[in-house]
Amino acid sequence: MNPQTVAPAGAATRGQADETATRAYLNIIGGKAVPARSSKTFENRNPARPDDLVGTFPLSAAEDVSDAVAAAAKAYESWRLVTAPRRAEIIVRAAEILRDRKEQLARTMTREMGKVLAETRGDVQEAIDMAYYIGAEGRRLFGVTVPSELPNKMAMSIRQPLGVCGLITPWNFPMAIPSWKIFPALVGGNTVVIKPATDTPASAHLLVEALAEAGLPDGVVNVVHGSGGAVGVPIVMHPDVKMISFTGSSEVGKDIAARCAPSLKRLSLELGGKNAQIVMDDADLDLALEGVLWGAFGTTGQRCTATSRLIVTKGVREALLPRLVDRAMKLRLGDGLDAAVDVGPVVNTKARDGIHAYVEIGKKEGAKLLCGGSFAEEGSLKAGSFYHPTIFDQVTPKMRIAREEIFGPVLAVLTVSSLDEAVRVLNDTPYGLSSSIYTRDVNAAMRAVRDIEAGITYVNGPTIGAEVQLPFGGVKETGNGHREGGPTVIDAFTEWKSVYIDYSGKLQKAQIDR
Ligand code: UN1
């Protein structure tokens, strides 16, 4: 091993502005940049142009996780005693660094996972927003003070850190989602071991380098690169990791939950979605059209919040569908670094195969393919993992393409006769993350807000675009009741302690002295 000091990392990250540069990334453990103990590495390539090697990363294993957890546990002893406002100041400084470096970070992100530059700028912005939001939390971290039933006695509750938090993050929001977890963990006084997705290891790494540059003490955040099986599982199973926060598929989430169950380890899960946009007869159809195009095909359909079902009433379907198909077919596919491109590649060829398998399932189930349904291989697209925006009509609620998360540019259209039926169909999946209704009828909108089973409901907006200051998460198999974002994220990353201070000078007995 040849450890190098991580901070300051400005020179290394500035190198990323060169869109052909390849960087050899290392793990970050105890403030040092270190290779995997095995010295093995893996590559991260651009899904639009696989000859573009973005970086090489350590292919780590359980022994590297042990080193990282030991560093985080050591750092916890002093980090927990740094006051919350001082912890928050470091997060705010990191926000300033990210803001100054936004363009180059966005470009690296487009290279590593494909989404278009406007969206990767948004992803970095979401991390900046979260840093400022959570930065202010450093001077709140509210507890409650309440009256005691006994005289001369004070009763209050305070928040305490948990210890070492293990964070496992996905590739579709490579900086935003790590920021949703790292910043609240830090402001709460915890230390962190993070395993970023192997498809997008650079963005989370650069985020942690910004924190180091902002003055975060060594060992407070440690990055271990590698696969879910070799790195994620040892993080989950490590007895010194007190809490796990995971965003990804419901299948993996359930596996993690089972692994946490024997020790009752705290676990915050953000999992799958099968989000729907309802369009009622009285909707502004121009607006609904823009909404569904953005919700279904933005991020190439690879958001947890993506619109994967369009539920239309009979009165508007004939007016809406031809226009939707026409616009979907006109979306320009290509390298997300090109400003003229609307839709980038899907994250890798395995994901593209999985999307295509669902399209075949949809056809077999009897749904009618209106557009797309194939790999996009025209001209320069051939080298990358591109998929044509796809729309299925005549989908029924029991079809697999109406129920299962596809995580790609595939939209299923279901037709209904009433608001009640629309809400029933919307609710008829195992998931409950995001949802939307387009209507001009305030009564219909309010009933939808009341009756839809989802963590997020938009009125006259698409299913995507959550803001950091509101709770983010879902019901049913989308999660386990925690919320990221908003004040609620603090609950996931802190433990309540109730404190009673008796200044009566005598033994007082609650419930008995009365
Ligand atoms: C995700 O897809 O996991 O609400 C996150 C949105 C984004 C975050 C999506 N702000 O669409």
Residues whose N, C-alpha, C, O or C-beta is under 5 A from the ligand:
A	BS01	UN1	F173 Q302 R303 C304 T305 I464 G465 A466
